[in-house]
Amino acid sequence: MTNISVDRCAELLKEYDNYLILTHRNPDGDTLGSAFALHRALSKLNKSSMVRCIDDIPAKYSYLWENTDNGDIKFEKIIAVDIADRKLLGDSFNRLYGEDVFICIDHHMSHREYAENLLFGDRAATAEVIYELVNALGVEIDSGIADCIYTGIATDTGCFTFSNTEPSTHRIAAEMMEKGADFALINRLMFETHTMSYIKLEQMALSTIETYFNGRCALMTVTQKMFEESGSNEGECDGIASLPRKIEGVMIGVTVRERVDGTYKVSLRTVAPYDAAKICAALGGGGHSRAAGCDFDCSLDEVKSILLKNIEAELV
Amino acid sequence: MTNISVDRCAELLKEYDNYLILTHRNPDGDTLGSAFALHRALSKLNKSSMVRCIDDIPAKYSYLWENTDNGDIKFEKIIAVDIADRKLLGDSFNRLYGEDVFICIDHHMSHREYAENLLFGDRAATAEVIYELVNALGVEIDSGIADCIYTGIATDTGCFTFSNTEPSTHRIAAEMMEKGADFALINRLMFETHTMSYIKLEQMALSTIETYFNGRCALMTVTQKMFEESGSNEGECDGIASLPRKIEGVMIGVTVRERVDGTYKVSLRTVAPYDAAKICAALGGGGHSRAAGCDFDCSLDEVKSILLKNIEAELV
């Protein structure tokens, strides 16, 4: 298992004809955009592939696979996209496929190797790596592929707001617009459209905000009760974790989300120089320097107390 | 009074040495970013200028004039930036300066001529026109100018989400990043930072949302009482008008804001093909096809009834 170049990756992909493309659990715009861009590119090379995710894919992403055949096939090789760690395949998928991944295409600095790696840790999104790969495969980017790549780039950069955005990110976006990406529709679906139930959930969540350490840390809680009362669900609240950091003066924003099984999913968003990945790694999680996460299986009070102790150490 | 080319505009600017640069009332990131980019560029040509606005400039924009001298000077000529109509100078500024504007630099399709016009109606932001002008002036873009141009572009496109965004918008943004624009800080200040008082105001405003015409129109009200109770103010709620359109299915989002003097400021945000500028123009206002505004001096019930009648006509 080694890091491979984009040209070597293109060579390897040309050797087989039938691929299973896996996304990470709780799929987001980058893992899905990357997977379907690759699916579409492989199809242009007359290769078969199917994209699979352990969790349901939210309906708002359906344009990504429009006019493609994502039916069942007998695959020869497995490709993982935007998956920093085998565990993020989800338990049963990790057991089924985790040891047999042929190539992993990713952009996470915190990546834990489990296959041949096409890894560009300096890119804002895995979709940027896919852009290079599609070019290396000699596939012409059509409007469908452009939609997929634009989606990955836009969602992983908070539509070009986050500090991970590079000049190259903007230039690839410009090119995808020229290739026909329906960027206004995509941005509206990804960033501007919320259900009334989500808006209610956001209002409930905002009312739980507590600040610590002279207002430099804000902690917000989302409970199963709030999901019930608002009628919202996990699938529609991708962006909720960005709310606590939006408060003036907050350096570390924390969102604690209660899962159906009573465990907690924690998301951290930080302002430079505070390192979200470092805090989460110490708690068994991982991610990027400004956006990371970890899991807890204990009471909410314990979750908060452990988090705040670790955050205080980082803030000092 | 004619439309002039960017080269002709650069020639004209080189003929005088002392300029008053005016922004529109209720200043936003594009009028301010454009004004201070020009102020900085003129200073590199050893010309004096001062930027003035009839309203107070919110403190969050202070980085735009950092390390520049924006003191009083005896000016020879007046430049207006991002001002589609003399009236938008504000009453007293319009009386004082409106007839004497030398050059107007703008990007509004709805522009009403009142000076020599450098007008690119197809650009996402006046800051894009300023970018062309700064190049035509032969001024090298430094990090200060880059911050100003990036700010104008990013704010007028909702950070590249709106349909007015062009491939050129992304490419100029990429170049501004390379010239040293502190894009992550700017984006955080412009899009990601809210005071607790604003967050409270948003919660109050969201609770007033009413939907009409099978959920295709959403109307939100912001009253002076809400400003009092939340502790928020006009200066910190630039983005609030974008909220109603964010609800799934809404084609026309309306925000009715009560002013201190009891009049109402209405902001419309639409989804294609619905034309916000057309609806507002019929009511004495103006703007862009997806974002426009108008004013009312009557009761809130009358405001709503007139608006809904005009919106229904557009939706049919």
Boltz contact constraints between the chains, C-beta under 6 A:
constraints:
  - contact:
      token1: [A, 159]
      token2: [B, 159]
      max_distance: 6.0
  - contact:
      token1: [A, 159]
      token2: [B, 160]
      max_distance: 6.0
  - contact:
      token1: [A, 159]
      token2: [B, 161]
      max_distance: 6.0
  - contact:
      token1: [A, 160]
      token2: [B, 159]
      max_distance: 6.0
  - contact:
      token1: [A, 160]
      token2: [B, 160]
      max_distance: 6.0
  - contact:
      token1: [A, 161]
      token2: [B, 159]
      max_distance: 6.0
  - contact:
      token1: [A, 161]
      token2: [B, 187]
      max_distance: 6.0
  - contact:
      token1: [A, 161]
      token2: [B, 191]
      max_distance: 6.0
  - contact:
      token1: [A, 163]
      token2: [B, 184]
      max_distance: 6.0
  - contact:
      token1: [A, 167]
      token2: [B, 174]
      max_distance: 6.0
  - contact:
      token1: [A, 167]
      token2: [B, 177]
      max_distance: 6.0
  - contact:
      token1: [A, 167]
      token2: [B, 178]
      max_distance: 6.0
  - contact:
      token1: [A, 170]
      token2: [B, 170]
      max_distance: 6.0
  - contact:
      token1: [A, 170]
      token2: [B, 173]
      max_distance: 6.0
  - contact:
      token1: [A, 170]
      token2: [B, 174]
      max_distance: 6.0
  - contact:
      token1: [A, 171]
      token2: [B, 174]
      max_distance: 6.0
  - contact:
      token1: [A, 173]
      token2: [B, 170]
      max_distance: 6.0
  - contact:
      token1: [A, 174]
      token2: [B, 167]
      max_distance: 6.0
  - contact:
      token1: [A, 174]
      token2: [B, 170]
      max_distance: 6.0
  - contact:
      token1: [A, 174]
      token2: [B, 171]
      max_distance: 6.0
  - contact:
      token1: [A, 177]
      token2: [B, 167]
      max_distance: 6.0
  - contact:
      token1: [A, 178]
      token2: [B, 167]
      max_distance: 6.0
  - contact:
      token1: [A, 184]
      token2: [B, 163]
      max_distance: 6.0
  - contact:
      token1: [A, 187]
      token2: [B, 161]
      max_distance: 6.0
  - contact:
      token1: [A, 191]
      token2: [B, 161]
      max_distance: 6.0
  - contact:
      token1: [A, 192]
      token2: [B, 246]
      max_distance: 6.0
  - contact:
      token1: [A, 193]
      token2: [B, 248]
      max_distance: 6.0
  - contact:
      token1: [A, 194]
      token2: [B, 246]
      max_distance: 6.0
  - contact:
      token1: [A, 195]
      token2: [B, 248]
      max_distance: 6.0
  - contact:
      token1: [A, 203]
      token2: [B, 203]
      max_distance: 6.0
  - contact:
      token1: [A, 246]
      token2: [B, 192]
      max_distance: 6.0
  - contact:
      token1: [A, 246]
      token2: [B, 194]
      max_distance: 6.0
  - contact:
      token1: [A, 248]
      token2: [B, 193]
      max_distance: 6.0
  - contact:
      token1: [A, 248]
      token2: [B, 195]
      max_distance: 6.0
